[in-house]
């Protein structure tokens, strides 16, 4: 009769690594879909306050859809001026889920009365997220995803969006949207409610 270790080794050899990675990704996405409390609280903590609760919730849902749709080893668009094609790396979902779980654990350590990260005040959450980012020496939003921390990934996801560009310039630019060629030479219209 083989030992437990030998059995697991033979099982690991029988299943391709790609299958294990896909299953881990699917489990992380299912876990995130089942309980969005920590990710929603993270969105309220790191996304701009001017978005308001409804828009922040929308950004978090869009980020969840992006995570669910992530495919490893997919051909990516090449950068301007280069023909070198790149491929997406391993799924970041499993790492980000561990980071969300760690935020909940850290929240309970920080405040004995807190059940999870969402139970902390915004100021306490910001302190906790800053500690996490300092621990991994993350100082800026990366230009490309996946980011080393889920908080940076959420920010990068939002700031890479057409909505963020429009808000930044307070104009209906519509970056990454399909506009008619005839409209390309016209100055974008100001956003409703934008200050002159």
C-alpha positions, -999 to +999 in steps of 0.1 A: +000+000+000+015+033-010+021+061+016+000+092+016+029+112+002+035+088-026-002+088-035-004+126-036+028+127-058+013+102-082-020+122-083-001+154-089+018+138-118-015+125-133-031+159-133-015+185-156-004+217-138-027+238-161-057+218-148-047+225-112-043+262-119-077+265-137-093+248-107-076+271-083-087+301-103-123+288-105-123+282-067-110+317-061-136+333-084-164+313-068-152+323-033-151+359-044-186+357-059-200+340-027-187+368-004-180+402-018-179+420+016-142+424+019-136+435-017-165+459-015-150+474+017-117+476-001-133+495-029-149+520-005-114+524+011-092+529-019-114+542-047-120+580-050-147+593-026-161+615-054-174+584-072-200+579-045-212+545-031-231+534-062-203+541-087-177+525-064-199+493-061-201+493-100-163+495-103-159+466-078-184+445-098-166+453-131-133+443-114-149+410-103-160+403-139-125+411-151-111+385-126-137+359-136-128+364-172-090+362-167-074+336-189-038+325-185-015+324-215-037+345-236-021+366-263-021+403-254-020+434-276+016+445-283+027+479-273+030+508-297+062+507-317+069+470-311+058+438-328+067+416-298+036+398-286+032+391-249+010+366-231-010+369-199+007+353-169-006+330-142-040+339-126-037+365-099-070+356-084-056+330-060-030+355-046-055+383-044-080+361-025-053+353+001-047+390+004-084+397+010-084+369+036-053+384+052-071+418+055-099+402+074-074+385+098-055+417+103-087+436+110-095+412+138-060+417+152-062+455+149-097+458+165-109+430+188-145+439+182-142+437+144-154+405+126-138+414+094-122+442+073-156+457+065-163+463+102-134+487+106-137+525+100-124+539+067-094+554+086-086+520+101-090+503+068-066+528+051-040+522+078-043+485+073-040+486+035-010+510+038+007+485+061+001+457+036+015+478+007+045+488+028+051+452+036+054+443-001+072+475-010+045+486-034+046+523-038+027+530-071-001+517-092+016+494-118+011+503-155-001+469-163-021+442-145-018+420-126-007+441-097+012+427-067-017+435-043-054+435-048-058+471-037-034+483-064-051+460-089-085+476-081-071+511-085-053+502-117-085+487-130-104+519-123-078+543-135-074+524-167-111+529-175-128+553-199-148+567-170-117+576-150-102+594-180-135+614-185-136+623-148-099+633-148-104+658-177-141+665-168-149+659-205-167+631-224-135+618-241-147+582-244-113+566-243-113+530-255-147+534-270-157+533-306-164+569-319-170+578-355-140+591-374-158+623-381-160+630-344-122+625-338-113+661-347-139+677-324-131+688-289-148+665-263-179+679-247-177+688-210-192+663-186-225+673-170-219+692-138-182+698-146-167+730-134-153+753-162 
